[in-house]
């Protein structure tokens, strides 16, 4: 699907360099306050891990994974916090910041006066979001290893899984942002994001829900992300990981295609 659609959106001659220039511009503008942004993005999942994973975990005890493996509650929650952090970080960068640049700063109106195309802007913004998100994920995995919630080898495998989660939600968030009319529309997105956070197997196994609700939970993008990272971090390998990866790859492709097309319509009208 992507191979048929993308060539119509943009010629890929020099596209990687032009997309990289968009990410480079973001880095230059944020360089003076980068450490403050990094610390704020890193602390939230760590605080959740200590307050719920460790604090509440002392009351809950061990939980059984679908394969029957027993893990501590902190080890159960930690991968979900990593997936949620990847989602939140990617959405923040590709919705609020992206919308502000496009709608109010009119930044991209000037960019398209250069050889950079709308799809390349979308790809560059997504790449920048993932540079930031990758640093958050790496730092959080170091905390997980230090707390003995996963092994160093599993953490190395979980890192690209977290990056994939960020790509998927970043692409989807950018597509959604192109449909936003004002800042008030983000209230709906915040509600949807918080609902995903609560009902995606984050704090309790999906098996604990009634059958109908469980089906809805397992079909959600954050559940597929949590399932993948949890399986890599503390579980055992099985074929269902392929479903998670395919789901997230399709979500990334869909988001980029929609974002590229919508940006072309909005910027060239």
N, C-alpha and C positions, 0 to 999 in steps of 0.2 A: 504493500500500500504506500509506504513512505517513498519507495523508489519511483512510483508513478506520479506522485503528487509534488514532491519537492522540486524536481527540475522545472516545473511550471512556475514555481514561486521565485526562483533566483538561480542565476548561473553560479556554479561553485568555483569558477576561476578566481582565485584570490580570496574566496569567502572566509577560510579559516583566519587569515590575517586581519580582515576587516572586522570579523566577530571579536577577535582578540583585542582590537583597538577599543571596542566598546567596554570590555572588561577593564582594560588598562586605564581608561578615563575614570571609571568608578574607583579604582584603587588610588589614583592620584588625588581625587577629591576627598577621599576618606582617610588618607594617610595620617593626618595629624591627630585624629581621634580614634585610630584603629584599635588601640589596646582597650579603650573604654568600651567600644562596641563588642570586642571579643569577650571580655569578662562578663558583660551583661548577657550575652547569648549562651555562655557556658554555665553560668551559675544556676539558672532556672532548673534544668534537669537534675543537676547534682543535689539541689535542695529537695526536690521531689523524692529523689532516691533515698536521702537520709531521713526525711520526715515520714514517708509512707513505706518505702521498702525496708528500712531498718526499724523505724519506730513501730509502725503497725505490724511489721513482720514478726516482731517479738511476740505478738499476741496470736498471730495466725499460724505460725509454724511452717512446716514443709508443705509443698503442693506437688501434685502428680502431673507430669506432662502427658499429652495424649498417648505416648508410647509406654507409659507406666513408670518413667524415670522420676524419682523424687528429687526436688531441688528446694533450696531455701526460698522464702518469699522474696527476699532482696534479690536473689539471682533470677527469680521469675519476673520481677518488676523492672530490673535494670535494662534489659534489652528493649522493653516497651518504652522506657524513658528515652532511650537512644533513638528509636524510630519516631517518637513524638517530637523530639527535639529536631530531628532532620526535617520533619514535616513543617513544624512551626517556623524554623529558620528560613526554609525555602519559600514558604508562603509570605512571610513578612517582607522578604526582599523582592519577590516577583509580583506582589499585589500592591501593598501600600506604597513602597518606593517607586515601583514601576508606574503605577497610576499617577502619582504626583509628577513624575518626570514627563509623562505623556500628556496629561490633561492640563496641568497648571504651569509647570515650568516650560512647557513646549520645547523640551530639549531635543526630541526626535525630529521636530520640524526642521531644525538646522542640520541634523545628522543626515537626513535623506537628501540634502542638497549636495552631499558628497557621494562617492560611488557606493556607500554602504546601503544595502537593501533592508526592507522591513524584517525579513526572516533572519538576516544576519544580526540585526539589532536584538531580536528575541534570543538568538543563540548566544550572543555575547552577554546579555543580561543574565541568562540562565547559567552560563559558565562562571560569571562573577559570583552569583549566589552560591554556587557549589564550591568555589574556593573558600568562601567564608564557612559554609556548612561543613566542609571537610575538616577544617581546623577544629570546630566544635566537636565533631564526631571523634576525631583522634584523641582530643583531650579527655573526653568522657570515657573512651575505651581504656585509657591509661588509669583512670579512677577505678573502673571495673576490675582491671587486673590487680591493682594495688589492694583492693578490698577482697580479692580472691573470689570474685563472682564469675570469672571466666579465666581461661588460660591465655597466655600470650599468643599462642598459635591460633586459637579460635578468634582472638581479637583482630589479628591480621586478616582473617577471612571475613569477619563481620564488618570491617572498614569499607570495602567496596560495596557490600550490601547496603550500608547506610548511605553511601554516596548515590547509589541507584535510587533509593527512596527519596532523597533530596531532589534528584533530577526529575522524578515522576511528579512529585507535588509542585516543584517549581514550574514545570511546563504547564501543568494544569492550572496553577494559580495565575500564570501570565495570561492564559487564555481567558480565564474568568475576569481578570482585570480589564480586558478590552471591552467587556459588556457593562462595566460599572459606569453609572451616570454621575454619582456624587459620592462624597465620603460616607453619607448615611447608608449607602448600599453595603458598606463593609460590616455593618452590624449583623446582617444576615449571614455573611461569610463567617464572622466570629462565632455565631451560634452553631453553625454547621461544624466548624472546626472543634469547638468544645464538645459537641455531641460525639464526634468521632473519638476524641480523646477519652471520653468516659466509657464508650461502648465499642471497643475494638479489642477486647481481650487484654486490655492494659493492666487492670488490677485483679481481674478474676478470669479463669479460663472460659472460653466460649461455651464449653459444655455445661456451664452452670445456668445458662439462659434457657427459657422455653424454646421448643423446636422452631417456631416461626421466627422469633427474635434471633435465635442462633443463626438461622440461615441469612438473615439480613446483616448480622455482625460479620459473618465470614465472607460476605460479598463486598464488604467495604474496603477501600484502598488502604486505610491505616491498619486494618486487621491483617491484610496480606503482608504489609511491611513488618508488623510486629511478629507475625508467624515466621517470616524469613529470618529476621535478625535473632529471634529467640532460638530458633532451631540451630542456627550457626553458632550462637554463643554458648548454649547449654544443652542443646538437644542432640539427637542423632540424625544422621543424614537419611532422607527418604525422598521419594519421587515428588512429593507435594511441593518441595522447594521450586521445582521447575514451573509449577503453576504460578507461584509468587513472582518469580523472575519474569515470566511471560506477561503476566498482568501488569507489572510495573513498566516493562519496556513498551507495551502497547499504550499505556497511559502517557508515557513520555512522548511518543510519536504523535499521538492524538493532540496533546496539548500544544506541541510545537507547530503542527500544521494549522490548527485553529488560530493560534496566536499570530503566526506569520500572515495568514490571510486577512484576519481582522485588522492588524496593524496597517496592512497595505490599503485597505478600504478607508481607514480613519485618517491616515496621513496623506493620502493622495486625493482626498475628496475636494 
